[in-house]
Amino acid sequence: MCTSLACCAGCCVYKGCSECVGATLKQQVRLSYLIFDGIFVALTLVTIYGISRALISTSFISDMLRDHLDCPADQDLQCFSISVVYRISLALVVLHVFVLFWLIWRNGCSKRFNEGVWFFKLLLVVGSFVLFFFIKNTVFSNYAKAIMVLSLVFLLFQIIMMIDLSYIMSQRWVAQYDAGKSAYAIPLFGCSIILYAAAAYGIIRSYIWFSGCGIGAAAVSITLGLIVLSTLLVFLRTNPNGSILTTGVVAAYATFLTWSGLSNMDKTCNPLLNKDSTTIAHLVFGLIVIAIALLYVSIGKSSKSSGFVAPKGVDIAKGVLEDEDKSGEAYKDEERGKAVENKNKENGSQDSDLKAYKNNNYIYFHIIMIFASFYMAMILTNWGQPVIDGETFLQFKASNLSMWIKLGASWAALGIYNWTLLAPKIFPNREFS
């Protein structure tokens, strides 16, 4: 079944994680999809920044650019690169929509198509990708506009996941430190200092670069003010779970988004306008954050979610993260050759195997992956600014739209985090966990 790198990686994760990291069934399946999609994203980057020039020199690709994509003769390289991004994005969407369709039935077919047939999934993605190259760029121009809006949903989800993960990390380290394990003071305070230092450096450099350019100084000041407010709320103990470490993570993340947004300002006074080093920073950081958020969704557990803004019994990741039910344990026991299989036979049913498919966990996961496929295209094209209707094909063009999206994301992250700190004080009669 594993006849390709992508398929083999999916199989290795699916079959091997139980032994290497003690992953449950749901975690293994999710990691399989994450690696499967990640390999195609990596191949997209290799194509765009590595072998695209060699590919367009071939007669087959050159003819396709003329006959099917309507690429201008003097923009073959840029047109082909951007076309690859949108088509692989839609191909991955097709994969997850296909699996989602079978999951709706909540039966044995759901399990079969979600956990297996990896070679067919490989053919589905590759076949869709190739087929989409016979669709003109004018169609994908509308696709780019649509997913620009849809990607905002994943951006908000990503922000919430990052804050939740920061809370979890902080709570664990603080609990270990309070339990008398003084060694945890080093990562706890050390990481906090490093994160605050990184945020301070980013704020200072942003003032230097953008203070005399458009809204540069005002934008940086808003970010700085929200960071200061977060720090004050932590010291005021409005939320007992708040910490300097969590604030440092959010502050550094928001500072980078502010810098990233302002570096996209389409003004001649912008010293970082369309620089290669700036583009690399945007891409690397954006893809790393996506990977962290999706990895958390893949291996996280709802019982481990901080639930920082939720009332008792409801956490932000409910329905998305791993539930600690018995299906995962039953799977691990079966893999280790224990007597679970015999027990299931005695019961005369496969309810245990299909238990995970009676709820919406996998459905939520694939919906998230669909939006992640949209968002990936926005990261690689700087929020859809490369126009693919014959006007311009710059691979990563700075724009005011991208600037406002990233500035909005920065302030949204700090605003949501400040709310998590204030909520317990504003609503003292509600329980927050």
C-alpha positions as a LaTeX table, in Angstrom:
\begin{tabular}{lrrr}
\hline
Residue & $x$ (\AA) & $y$ (\AA) & $z$ (\AA) \\
\hline
Met1 & 0.00 & 0.00 & 0.00 \\
Cys2 & 2.82 & 2.38 & 0.82 \\
Thr3 & 4.21 & 2.79 & $-2.67$ \\
Ser4 & 5.13 & 6.45 & $-2.37$ \\
Leu5 & 6.80 & 8.72 & 0.13 \\
Ala6 & 3.53 & 10.36 & 1.16 \\
Cys7 & 1.70 & 7.07 & 1.45 \\
Cys8 & 4.59 & 5.43 & 3.30 \\
Ala9 & 4.77 & 8.29 & 5.79 \\
Gly10 & 1.06 & 7.99 & 6.47 \\
Cys11 & 1.38 & 4.25 & 7.02 \\
Cys12 & 4.43 & 4.62 & 9.28 \\
Val13 & 2.65 & 7.08 & 11.50 \\
Tyr14 & $-0.55$ & 5.08 & 11.51 \\
Lys15 & 1.16 & 1.79 & 12.38 \\
Gly16 & 4.16 & 2.94 & 14.37 \\
Cys17 & 3.14 & 5.80 & 16.65 \\
Ser18 & 1.62 & 3.49 & 19.22 \\
Glu19 & 5.04 & 2.10 & 20.02 \\
Cys20 & 7.16 & 5.24 & 19.62 \\
Val21 & 5.02 & 7.82 & 21.44 \\
Gly22 & 2.11 & 5.83 & 22.88 \\
Ala23 & $-0.37$ & 7.46 & 20.51 \\
Thr24 & $-4.00$ & 6.39 & 20.51 \\
Leu25 & $-5.92$ & 5.41 & 17.40 \\
Lys26 & $-7.32$ & 8.89 & 16.80 \\
Gln27 & $-3.92$ & 10.50 & 17.24 \\
Gln28 & $-2.31$ & 8.09 & 14.79 \\
Val29 & $-4.94$ & 8.71 & 12.13 \\
Arg30 & $-4.72$ & 12.47 & 12.52 \\
Leu31 & $-0.94$ & 12.44 & 12.42 \\
Ser32 & $-1.11$ & 10.38 & 9.25 \\
Tyr33 & $-3.17$ & 13.06 & 7.52 \\
Leu34 & $-0.96$ & 15.82 & 8.90 \\
Ile35 & 2.20 & 14.22 & 7.51 \\
Phe36 & 0.45 & 13.26 & 4.27 \\
Asp37 & $-0.62$ & 16.88 & 3.66 \\
Gly38 & 2.70 & 18.22 & 4.90 \\
Ile39 & 4.63 & 16.26 & 2.29 \\
Phe40 & 2.54 & 17.78 & $-0.49$ \\
Val41 & 3.09 & 21.27 & 0.92 \\
Ala42 & 6.84 & 20.57 & 1.05 \\
Leu43 & 6.76 & 19.38 & $-2.56$ \\
Thr44 & 4.93 & 22.58 & $-3.48$ \\
Leu45 & 7.71 & 24.67 & $-1.91$ \\
Val46 & 10.35 & 22.63 & $-3.71$ \\
Thr47 & 8.51 & 23.15 & $-6.99$ \\
Ile48 & 8.10 & 26.91 & $-6.52$ \\
Tyr49 & 11.54 & 27.76 & $-5.20$ \\
Gly50 & 13.59 & 24.87 & $-6.58$ \\
Ile51 & 12.62 & 23.19 & $-9.82$ \\
Ser52 & 10.00 & 25.47 & $-11.39$ \\
Arg53 & 12.53 & 27.03 & $-13.76$ \\
Ala54 & 13.58 & 23.61 & $-15.01$ \\
Leu55 & 9.98 & 22.47 & $-15.38$ \\
Ile56 & 8.81 & 25.39 & $-17.49$ \\
Ser57 & 11.70 & 24.79 & $-19.89$ \\
Thr58 & 10.08 & 21.51 & $-20.94$ \\
Ser59 & 7.82 & 21.61 & $-23.97$ \\
Phe60 & 4.91 & 19.90 & $-22.16$ \\
Ile61 & 4.77 & 22.47 & $-19.35$ \\
Ser62 & 5.40 & 25.34 & $-21.75$ \\
Asp63 & 2.52 & 24.27 & $-24.00$ \\
Met64 & 0.22 & 23.83 & $-21.00$ \\
Leu65 & 1.01 & 27.37 & $-19.80$ \\
Arg66 & $-0.12$ & 28.70 & $-23.19$ \\
Asp67 & $-3.03$ & 26.44 & $-24.02$ \\
His68 & $-4.70$ & 25.98 & $-20.63$ \\
Leu69 & $-3.47$ & 28.58 & $-18.13$ \\
Asp70 & $-3.33$ & 31.66 & $-20.38$ \\
Cys71 & 0.00 & 32.67 & $-18.89$ \\
Pro72 & 1.70 & 35.74 & $-20.41$ \\
Ala73 & 4.81 & 34.78 & $-22.38$ \\
Asp74 & 7.08 & 36.92 & $-20.21$ \\
Gln75 & 5.73 & 35.58 & $-16.87$ \\
Asp76 & 5.97 & 31.82 & $-17.25$ \\
Leu77 & 7.90 & 31.26 & $-14.02$ \\
Gln78 & 5.67 & 33.32 & $-11.74$ \\
Cys79 & 2.45 & 32.16 & $-13.38$ \\
Phe80 & 3.40 & 28.49 & $-13.08$ \\
Ser81 & 4.48 & 28.88 & $-9.44$ \\
Ile82 & 1.26 & 30.53 & $-8.33$ \\
Ser83 & $-0.80$ & 28.05 & $-10.34$ \\
Val84 & 0.86 & 25.20 & $-8.45$ \\
Val85 & $-0.09$ & 26.71 & $-5.07$ \\
Tyr86 & $-3.79$ & 27.09 & $-5.76$ \\
Arg87 & $-4.11$ & 23.73 & $-7.46$ \\
Ile88 & $-2.42$ & 21.74 & $-4.70$ \\
Ser89 & $-4.57$ & 23.61 & $-2.19$ \\
Leu90 & $-7.75$ & 22.56 & $-3.97$ \\
Ala91 & $-6.44$ & 19.00 & $-4.44$ \\
Leu92 & $-5.97$ & 18.66 & $-0.66$ \\
Val93 & $-9.46$ & 20.07 & $-0.15$ \\
Val94 & $-10.81$ & 17.38 & $-2.46$ \\
Leu95 & $-9.09$ & 14.72 & $-0.33$ \\
His96 & $-10.62$ & 15.87 & 2.93 \\
Val97 & $-14.05$ & 16.47 & 1.41 \\
Phe98 & $-13.94$ & 12.91 & 0.06 \\
Val99 & $-13.12$ & 11.46 & 3.49 \\
Leu100 & $-15.66$ & 13.75 & 5.12 \\
Phe101 & $-18.37$ & 12.39 & 2.85 \\
Trp102 & $-17.76$ & 8.84 & 4.09 \\
Leu103 & $-17.52$ & 9.94 & 7.72 \\
Ile104 & $-21.06$ & 11.28 & 7.61 \\
Trp105 & $-22.41$ & 7.72 & 7.33 \\
Arg106 & $-20.77$ & 6.70 & 10.64 \\
Asn107 & $-20.34$ & 3.05 & 9.69 \\
Gly108 & $-17.70$ & 0.55 & 8.64 \\
Cys109 & $-17.11$ & 2.41 & 5.39 \\
Ser110 & $-16.31$ & 5.51 & 7.40 \\
Lys111 & $-13.61$ & 3.62 & 9.25 \\
Arg112 & $-12.29$ & 2.05 & 6.06 \\
Phe113 & $-11.92$ & 5.28 & 4.10 \\
Asn114 & $-10.65$ & 7.30 & 7.06 \\
Glu115 & $-7.99$ & 4.87 & 8.27 \\
Gly116 & $-7.03$ & 3.05 & 5.09 \\
Val117 & $-6.89$ & 3.16 & 1.28 \\
Trp118 & $-3.87$ & 5.46 & 1.42 \\
Phe119 & $-2.74$ & 4.57 & $-2.09$ \\
Phe120 & $-6.15$ & 5.62 & $-3.40$ \\
Lys121 & $-5.87$ & 8.90 & $-1.44$ \\
Leu122 & $-2.48$ & 9.48 & $-3.03$ \\
Leu123 & $-3.94$ & 8.92 & $-6.50$ \\
Leu124 & $-6.88$ & 11.21 & $-5.64$ \\
Val125 & $-4.62$ & 14.13 & $-4.68$ \\
Val126 & $-2.16$ & 13.67 & $-7.56$ \\
Gly127 & $-4.95$ & 13.08 & $-10.08$ \\
Ser128 & $-6.90$ & 16.13 & $-8.93$ \\
Phe129 & $-3.75$ & 18.26 & $-9.02$ \\
Val130 & $-2.97$ & 17.25 & $-12.61$ \\
Leu131 & $-6.60$ & 17.60 & $-13.71$ \\
Phe132 & $-6.82$ & 21.13 & $-12.29$ \\
Phe133 & $-4.01$ & 22.24 & $-14.62$ \\
Phe134 & $-6.47$ & 21.89 & $-17.47$ \\
Ile135 & $-8.67$ & 24.53 & $-15.82$ \\
Lys136 & $-7.86$ & 28.12 & $-16.72$ \\
Asn137 & $-6.42$ & 30.58 & $-14.23$ \\
Thr138 & $-9.47$ & 32.79 & $-14.45$ \\
Val139 & $-11.41$ & 30.11 & $-12.55$ \\
Phe140 & $-8.74$ & 29.90 & $-9.88$ \\
Ser141 & $-8.74$ & 33.67 & $-9.59$ \\
Asn142 & $-12.26$ & 33.36 & $-8.15$ \\
Tyr143 & $-11.08$ & 30.44 & $-5.99$ \\
Ala144 & $-8.36$ & 32.67 & $-4.55$ \\
Lys145 & $-10.89$ & 35.36 & $-3.65$ \\
Ala146 & $-13.21$ & 32.86 & $-1.97$ \\
Ile147 & $-10.58$ & 31.14 & 0.15 \\
Met148 & $-9.19$ & 34.49 & 1.25 \\
Val149 & $-12.39$ & 34.96 & 3.26 \\
Leu150 & $-12.59$ & 31.32 & 4.38 \\
Ser151 & $-8.98$ & 31.40 & 5.57 \\
Leu152 & $-9.90$ & 33.98 & 8.19 \\
Val153 & $-11.80$ & 31.21 & 9.98 \\
Phe154 & $-8.67$ & 29.10 & 10.26 \\
Leu155 & $-6.62$ & 32.13 & 11.31 \\
Leu156 & $-8.97$ & 32.72 & 14.24 \\
Phe157 & $-8.89$ & 29.02 & 15.11 \\
Gln158 & $-5.08$ & 29.08 & 14.97 \\
Ile159 & $-4.95$ & 32.02 & 17.37 \\
Ile160 & $-7.19$ & 30.24 & 19.87 \\
Met161 & $-5.17$ & 27.02 & 19.64 \\
Met162 & $-1.91$ & 28.93 & 20.21 \\
Ile163 & $-3.28$ & 30.65 & 23.30 \\
Asp164 & $-4.69$ & 27.40 & 24.65 \\
Leu165 & $-1.40$ & 25.60 & 24.09 \\
Ser166 & 0.48 & 28.42 & 25.82 \\
Tyr167 & $-1.81$ & 28.11 & 28.84 \\
Ile168 & $-1.26$ & 24.35 & 29.01 \\
Met169 & 2.52 & 24.68 & 28.81 \\
Ser170 & 2.56 & 27.35 & 31.49 \\
Gln171 & 0.22 & 25.48 & 33.84 \\
Arg172 & 2.27 & 22.30 & 33.64 \\
Trp173 & 5.56 & 24.01 & 34.35 \\
Val174 & 4.13 & 26.09 & 37.18 \\
Ala175 & 2.55 & 23.00 & 38.74 \\
Gln176 & 5.88 & 21.17 & 38.62 \\
Tyr177 & 7.66 & 24.16 & 40.15 \\
Asp178 & 5.05 & 24.50 & 42.92 \\
Ala179 & 5.44 & 20.77 & 43.62 \\
Gly180 & 9.03 & 21.40 & 44.65 \\
Lys181 & 10.80 & 20.63 & 41.40 \\
Ser182 & 13.01 & 23.70 & 41.34 \\
Ala183 & 14.61 & 22.68 & 38.02 \\
Tyr184 & 11.47 & 23.87 & 36.26 \\
Ala185 & 12.34 & 27.42 & 37.27 \\
Ile186 & 14.95 & 27.50 & 34.52 \\
Pro187 & 12.63 & 26.88 & 31.54 \\
Leu188 & 9.76 & 28.76 & 33.21 \\
Phe189 & 11.61 & 32.01 & 33.84 \\
Gly190 & 14.19 & 31.55 & 31.09 \\
Cys191 & 11.59 & 31.15 & 28.33 \\
Ser192 & 9.59 & 34.05 & 29.73 \\
Ile193 & 12.62 & 36.34 & 29.60 \\
Ile194 & 13.54 & 35.23 & 26.08 \\
Leu195 & 10.00 & 35.72 & 24.80 \\
Tyr196 & 9.67 & 39.16 & 26.36 \\
Ala197 & 13.08 & 40.10 & 25.00 \\
Ala198 & 12.06 & 38.97 & 21.53 \\
Ala199 & 8.85 & 41.00 & 21.77 \\
Ala200 & 10.75 & 44.07 & 22.99 \\
Tyr201 & 13.28 & 43.75 & 20.18 \\
Gly202 & 10.50 & 43.43 & 17.62 \\
Ile203 & 8.70 & 46.47 & 19.01 \\
Ile204 & 11.87 & 48.59 & 18.98 \\
Arg205 & 12.88 & 47.54 & 15.48 \\
Ser206 & 9.36 & 48.13 & 14.21 \\
Tyr207 & 9.42 & 51.66 & 15.61 \\
Ile208 & 12.76 & 52.25 & 13.87 \\
Trp209 & 11.62 & 50.83 & 10.54 \\
Phe210 & 8.02 & 52.08 & 10.35 \\
Ser211 & 7.60 & 55.09 & 12.67 \\
Gly212 & 7.72 & 57.52 & 9.76 \\
Cys213 & 5.76 & 55.36 & 7.33 \\
Gly214 & 1.96 & 55.43 & 7.20 \\
Ile215 & 0.31 & 53.99 & 10.28 \\
Gly216 & 3.55 & 52.32 & 11.42 \\
Ala217 & 3.99 & 54.06 & 14.76 \\
Ala218 & 0.28 & 53.88 & 15.62 \\
Ala219 & 0.08 & 50.16 & 14.85 \\
Val220 & 3.16 & 49.34 & 16.91 \\
Ser221 & 1.85 & 51.47 & 19.78 \\
Ile222 & $-1.47$ & 49.61 & 19.81 \\
Thr223 & 0.35 & 46.29 & 19.99 \\
Leu224 & 2.65 & 47.56 & 22.75 \\
Gly225 & $-0.31$ & 48.89 & 24.74 \\
Leu226 & $-2.14$ & 45.56 & 24.57 \\
Ile227 & 1.01 & 43.70 & 25.67 \\
Val228 & 1.45 & 46.04 & 28.64 \\
Leu229 & $-2.21$ & 45.52 & 29.57 \\
Ser230 & $-1.76$ & 41.73 & 29.44 \\
Thr231 & 1.28 & 41.94 & 31.70 \\
Leu232 & $-0.54$ & 44.14 & 34.22 \\
Leu233 & $-3.52$ & 41.78 & 34.32 \\
Val234 & $-1.19$ & 38.85 & 35.05 \\
Phe235 & 0.40 & 40.68 & 37.97 \\
Leu236 & $-3.04$ & 41.74 & 39.23 \\
Arg237 & $-4.02$ & 38.02 & 39.25 \\
Thr238 & $-7.37$ & 38.60 & 37.56 \\
Asn239 & $-7.04$ & 35.02 & 36.33 \\
Pro240 & $-5.19$ & 32.57 & 38.61 \\
Asn241 & $-4.07$ & 30.59 & 35.54 \\
Gly242 & $-2.44$ & 33.61 & 33.92 \\
Ser243 & 1.34 & 33.69 & 33.85 \\
Ile244 & 4.25 & 35.65 & 32.44 \\
Leu245 & 5.17 & 32.67 & 30.27 \\
Thr246 & 1.79 & 32.59 & 28.54 \\
Thr247 & 1.85 & 36.36 & 28.13 \\
Gly248 & 5.35 & 36.13 & 26.67 \\
Val249 & 4.24 & 33.61 & 24.04 \\
Val250 & 1.26 & 35.74 & 23.00 \\
Ala251 & 3.33 & 38.92 & 23.07 \\
Ala252 & 6.05 & 37.48 & 20.83 \\
Tyr253 & 3.46 & 36.03 & 18.44 \\
Ala254 & 1.55 & 39.31 & 18.21 \\
Thr255 & 4.73 & 41.34 & 17.79 \\
Phe256 & 5.80 & 39.21 & 14.85 \\
Leu257 & 2.37 & 39.56 & 13.24 \\
Thr258 & 2.59 & 43.34 & 13.68 \\
Trp259 & 6.04 & 43.44 & 12.09 \\
Ser260 & 4.90 & 41.08 & 9.35 \\
Gly261 & 1.87 & 43.22 & 8.62 \\
Leu262 & 3.77 & 46.50 & 8.48 \\
Ser263 & 6.50 & 44.97 & 6.30 \\
Asn264 & 3.70 & 44.34 & 3.76 \\
Met265 & 2.77 & 48.02 & 3.68 \\
Asp266 & 2.68 & 48.96 & 0.01 \\
Lys267 & 4.51 & 52.27 & 0.39 \\
Thr268 & 7.90 & 53.40 & $-0.88$ \\
Cys269 & 8.82 & 54.45 & 2.67 \\
Asn270 & 8.65 & 50.79 & 3.75 \\
Pro271 & 12.32 & 49.70 & 4.02 \\
Leu272 & 11.37 & 46.00 & 3.88 \\
Leu273 & 9.12 & 46.19 & 0.83 \\
Asn274 & 9.38 & 42.98 & $-1.25$ \\
Lys275 & 12.76 & 41.96 & 0.16 \\
Asp276 & 13.70 & 38.29 & $-0.17$ \\
Ser277 & 14.67 & 37.99 & 3.51 \\
Thr278 & 11.29 & 39.39 & 4.53 \\
Thr279 & 9.49 & 36.91 & 2.28 \\
Ile280 & 11.42 & 33.99 & 3.78 \\
Ala281 & 10.58 & 35.14 & 7.31 \\
His282 & 6.88 & 35.37 & 6.43 \\
Leu283 & 6.80 & 31.90 & 4.91 \\
Val284 & 8.86 & 30.11 & 7.55 \\
Phe285 & 7.03 & 31.60 & 10.53 \\
Gly286 & 3.61 & 31.15 & 8.93 \\
Leu287 & 4.19 & 27.49 & 8.14 \\
Ile288 & 5.68 & 26.79 & 11.58 \\
Val289 & 2.64 & 28.24 & 13.33 \\
Ile290 & 0.29 & 26.21 & 11.10 \\
Ala291 & 2.27 & 23.07 & 11.91 \\
Ile292 & 2.11 & 23.74 & 15.67 \\
Ala293 & $-1.63$ & 24.38 & 15.62 \\
Leu294 & $-2.39$ & 21.27 & 13.54 \\
Leu295 & 0.00 & 19.11 & 15.56 \\
Tyr296 & $-1.82$ & 20.20 & 18.70 \\
Val297 & $-5.14$ & 19.30 & 17.09 \\
Ser298 & $-3.72$ & 15.94 & 15.98 \\
Ile299 & $-2.26$ & 14.73 & 19.28 \\
Gly300 & $-3.96$ & 16.95 & 21.86 \\
Lys301 & $-6.63$ & 15.70 & 24.24 \\
Ser302 & $-9.73$ & 17.61 & 25.26 \\
Ser303 & $-9.12$ & 16.72 & 28.88 \\
Lys304 & $-5.72$ & 18.40 & 28.60 \\
Ser305 & $-7.10$ & 21.56 & 27.02 \\
Ser306 & $-6.88$ & 24.51 & 29.36 \\
Gly307 & $-10.48$ & 25.55 & 28.75 \\
Phe308 & $-9.38$ & 29.04 & 29.67 \\
Val309 & $-12.45$ & 30.96 & 28.53 \\
Ala310 & $-15.06$ & 28.27 & 28.81 \\
Pro311 & $-17.62$ & 27.65 & 31.53 \\
Lys312 & $-17.38$ & 24.47 & 33.54 \\
Gly313 & $-17.71$ & 21.36 & 31.41 \\
Val314 & $-17.04$ & 23.11 & 28.11 \\
Asp315 & $-13.62$ & 23.84 & 26.68 \\
Ile316 & $-12.56$ & 25.58 & 23.50 \\
Ala317 & $-11.35$ & 22.44 & 21.81 \\
Lys318 & $-14.36$ & 20.28 & 22.57 \\
Gly319 & $-15.26$ & 18.22 & 19.54 \\
Val320 & $-11.86$ & 18.82 & 17.98 \\
Leu321 & $-9.24$ & 17.34 & 20.29 \\
Glu322 & $-8.78$ & 13.73 & 21.27 \\
Asp323 & $-11.29$ & 12.33 & 23.74 \\
Glu324 & $-9.93$ & 9.93 & 26.32 \\
Asp325 & $-12.42$ & 7.21 & 25.54 \\
Lys326 & $-11.81$ & 3.48 & 25.63 \\
Ser327 & $-11.58$ & 3.10 & 21.87 \\
Gly328 & $-8.02$ & 4.34 & 21.79 \\
Glu329 & $-6.98$ & 2.03 & 24.60 \\
Ala330 & $-8.74$ & $-0.89$ & 22.95 \\
Tyr331 & $-6.79$ & $-0.23$ & 19.79 \\
Lys332 & $-3.46$ & $-0.18$ & 21.62 \\
Asp333 & $-4.31$ & $-3.41$ & 23.41 \\
Glu334 & $-5.18$ & $-5.04$ & 20.12 \\
Glu335 & $-1.92$ & $-3.92$ & 18.60 \\
Arg336 & $-0.01$ & $-5.47$ & 21.51 \\
Gly337 & $-1.70$ & $-8.83$ & 21.10 \\
Lys338 & $-3.90$ & $-8.73$ & 24.18 \\
Ala339 & $-7.30$ & $-10.28$ & 24.62 \\
Val340 & $-9.44$ & $-7.37$ & 23.45 \\
Glu341 & $-10.16$ & $-9.00$ & 20.09 \\
Asn342 & $-11.56$ & $-12.09$ & 21.79 \\
Lys343 & $-13.70$ & $-9.95$ & 24.01 \\
Asn344 & $-15.16$ & $-8.14$ & 21.02 \\
Lys345 & $-15.91$ & $-11.46$ & 19.35 \\
Glu346 & $-17.75$ & $-12.63$ & 22.42 \\
Asn347 & $-19.89$ & $-9.55$ & 22.34 \\
Gly348 & $-20.64$ & $-10.32$ & 18.70 \\
Ser349 & $-20.29$ & $-6.74$ & 17.53 \\
Gln350 & $-17.84$ & $-4.18$ & 16.29 \\
Asp351 & $-19.17$ & $-1.36$ & 18.42 \\
Ser352 & $-15.80$ & $-0.85$ & 20.06 \\
Asp353 & $-14.07$ & $-0.40$ & 16.70 \\
Leu354 & $-16.72$ & 2.01 & 15.44 \\
Lys355 & $-17.18$ & 3.94 & 18.66 \\
Ala356 & $-14.92$ & 6.75 & 17.46 \\
Tyr357 & $-17.11$ & 7.16 & 14.38 \\
Lys358 & $-20.35$ & 7.63 & 16.29 \\
Asn359 & $-19.35$ & 11.13 & 17.34 \\
Asn360 & $-18.07$ & 14.13 & 15.39 \\
Asn361 & $-14.38$ & 14.12 & 16.33 \\
Tyr362 & $-13.07$ & 12.99 & 12.96 \\
Ile363 & $-15.60$ & 15.17 & 11.15 \\
Tyr364 & $-14.38$ & 18.25 & 12.99 \\
Phe365 & $-10.78$ & 17.30 & 12.27 \\
His366 & $-11.28$ & 17.05 & 8.51 \\
Ile367 & $-13.22$ & 20.30 & 8.44 \\
Ile368 & $-10.22$ & 21.94 & 10.14 \\
Met369 & $-7.91$ & 20.36 & 7.56 \\
Ile370 & $-10.06$ & 21.77 & 4.75 \\
Phe371 & $-9.70$ & 25.28 & 6.15 \\
Ala372 & $-6.00$ & 24.65 & 6.74 \\
Ser373 & $-5.65$ & 23.82 & 3.02 \\
Phe374 & $-7.24$ & 27.17 & 2.21 \\
Tyr375 & $-5.00$ & 28.97 & 4.68 \\
Met376 & $-1.85$ & 27.29 & 3.34 \\
Ala377 & $-2.49$ & 28.86 & $-0.06$ \\
Met378 & $-2.86$ & 32.27 & 1.55 \\
Ile379 & 0.43 & 31.89 & 3.41 \\
Leu380 & 2.31 & 30.88 & 0.25 \\
Thr381 & 0.79 & 33.72 & $-1.81$ \\
Asn382 & 0.68 & 36.45 & 0.85 \\
Trp383 & $-3.12$ & 36.36 & 1.14 \\
Gly384 & $-3.96$ & 35.94 & $-2.50$ \\
Gln385 & $-2.26$ & 39.04 & $-3.78$ \\
Pro386 & $-0.65$ & 37.40 & $-6.82$ \\
Val387 & $-3.34$ & 37.98 & $-9.43$ \\
Ile388 & $-3.74$ & 35.03 & $-11.78$ \\
Asp389 & $-5.88$ & 36.59 & $-14.49$ \\
Gly390 & $-3.07$ & 37.77 & $-16.73$ \\
Glu391 & $-2.18$ & 41.05 & $-14.99$ \\
Thr392 & 0.61 & 40.15 & $-12.59$ \\
Phe393 & 2.11 & 37.03 & $-11.15$ \\
Leu394 & 4.46 & 38.16 & $-8.41$ \\
Gln395 & 4.93 & 35.17 & $-6.14$ \\
Phe396 & 4.82 & 37.05 & $-2.86$ \\
Lys397 & 3.64 & 40.60 & $-3.38$ \\
Ala398 & 3.39 & 43.07 & $-0.51$ \\
Ser399 & $-0.02$ & 44.68 & $-0.18$ \\
Asn400 & $-2.08$ & 46.79 & 2.16 \\
Leu401 & $-4.73$ & 44.05 & 2.35 \\
Ser402 & $-2.18$ & 41.58 & 3.70 \\
Met403 & $-0.99$ & 44.26 & 6.12 \\
Trp404 & $-4.45$ & 44.80 & 7.60 \\
Ile405 & $-5.17$ & 41.09 & 7.89 \\
Lys406 & $-1.97$ & 40.50 & 9.85 \\
Leu407 & $-2.41$ & 43.58 & 12.03 \\
Gly408 & $-5.97$ & 42.48 & 12.75 \\
Ala409 & $-4.74$ & 39.00 & 13.66 \\
Ser410 & $-2.14$ & 40.49 & 16.02 \\
Trp411 & $-4.67$ & 42.61 & 17.85 \\
Ala412 & $-7.22$ & 39.80 & 17.86 \\
Ala413 & $-4.70$ & 37.49 & 19.53 \\
Leu414 & $-3.93$ & 40.02 & 22.24 \\
Gly415 & $-7.61$ & 40.93 & 22.61 \\
Ile416 & $-8.69$ & 37.30 & 23.04 \\
Tyr417 & $-5.87$ & 36.68 & 25.49 \\
Asn418 & $-6.75$ & 39.78 & 27.54 \\
Trp419 & $-10.34$ & 38.55 & 27.63 \\
Thr420 & $-9.18$ & 35.24 & 29.10 \\
Leu421 & $-7.46$ & 37.20 & 31.85 \\
Leu422 & $-10.41$ & 39.48 & 32.53 \\
Ala423 & $-13.31$ & 37.02 & 32.21 \\
Pro424 & $-12.94$ & 35.42 & 35.69 \\
Lys425 & $-12.99$ & 38.87 & 37.29 \\
Ile426 & $-15.92$ & 40.19 & 35.25 \\
Phe427 & $-18.00$ & 37.05 & 35.80 \\
Pro428 & $-17.02$ & 35.85 & 39.29 \\
Asn429 & $-20.01$ & 33.52 & 39.54 \\
Arg430 & $-18.94$ & 31.47 & 36.53 \\
Glu431 & $-16.34$ & 28.77 & 36.81 \\
Phe432 & $-13.40$ & 28.91 & 34.43 \\
Ser433 & $-10.99$ & 25.99 & 34.22 \\
\hline
\end{tabular}
